[in-house]
Amino acid sequence: MAKTVADVMTTHPAAVEADQPASVAAALMRDNDTGAVIVNDNGRLRGIVTDRDIAVRLVADEKGPDTPVREACSDSVEAVGPDTSVDQAIQLMRSHAVRRLPVVEDGRAVGILSLGDLAMERDPNSALADISAAEGNR
């Protein structure tokens, strides 16, 4: 069983700079079959943006695809290091009610840990694990 976040995380997460258009983040989500993208400010973690963030914070407010992604992203995000224990990461996710945690070294995202990653590791026969392992919708 995995002991650290590094054993479970998805490496090389898709990322955009905060001033890039939201359409770039959406295209990365599509191309990488993911629901979230890291948002950087000069290469350093600023936040995270999800498909839901784009829908609720931009589309629902009739903001266009050229809107900077910083207007949709969650700026205050919890993050962990690759050496953080899986149990600590799970507790952090529970206490902050988040589905994803950026994994950061020296201020830069090196991975992302999702509920799906944890389900595949801890409960591979669960519905969430099956869904997380399935080929994405294109």
URSUL-V33475 format. One record per backbone hydrogen bond with DSSP energy under -0.5 kcal/mol. NH is the residue of the N-H (numbers start at 1). CO is the residue of the C=O. E is the energy in kcal/mol with one decimal. If there is no record, write none. Layout:
# URSUL-V33475
<<NH	CO	E> <NH	CO	E>>
This chain:
# URSUL-V33475
<<5	84	-2.7> <6	82	-2.4> <7	4	-1.3> <8	5	-1.7> <9	5	-2.9> <10	112	-2.8> <11	9	-0.6> <12	110	-1.2> <16	38	-2.4> <18	40	-2.8> <20	17	-2.0> <22	67	-2.5> <23	65	-2.2> <24	21	-1.5> <25	21	-1.0> <26	22	-2.5> <27	23	-2.3> <28	24	-2.2> <29	25	-2.2> <30	26	-2.3> <31	27	-3.1> <32	28	-2.3> <33	29	-0.6> <33	30	-0.9> <34	29	-2.1> <37	49	-2.6> <38	14	-2.6> <39	47	-2.6> <40	16	-3.3> <40	38	-0.5> <41	44	-2.9> <44	41	-1.1> <45	107	-2.7> <46	39	-3.2> <47	39	-2.3> <48	74	-1.5> <49	37	-2.6> <51	35	-2.0> <54	50	-1.9> <55	51	-2.0> <56	52	-3.2> <57	53	-2.9> <58	53	-0.6> <58	54	-1.2> <59	54	-2.4> <60	55	-2.3> <61	58	-0.6> <62	59	-2.0> <63	58	-2.8> <67	64	-1.7> <69	20	-3.1> <70	18	-2.0> <71	68	-2.2> <72	69	-1.9> <73	69	-1.6> <74	48	-2.8> <75	73	-0.7> <77	75	-1.2> <80	102	-2.2> <84	81	-1.7> <86	3	-2.2> <89	85	-2.3> <90	86	-2.6> <91	87	-2.2> <92	88	-2.3> <93	89	-2.5> <94	90	-2.6> <95	91	-2.8> <96	92	-1.7> <97	93	-0.7> <97	94	-0.8> <98	93	-1.8> <101	113	-2.7> <102	78	-0.8> <103	111	-2.9> <104	80	-3.0> <104	102	-0.6> <105	108	-2.6> <108	105	-2.1> <110	103	-3.3> <111	103	-1.4> <112	10	-1.9> <113	101	-2.8> <114	112	-0.5> <115	99	-1.8> <118	114	-2.1> <119	115	-2.6> <120	116	-2.4> <121	117	-1.5> <122	118	-3.4> <123	119	-2.3> <126	123	-2.4> <130	126	-2.2> <131	127	-2.7> <132	128	-2.7> <133	129	-1.9> <134	130	-1.0>>
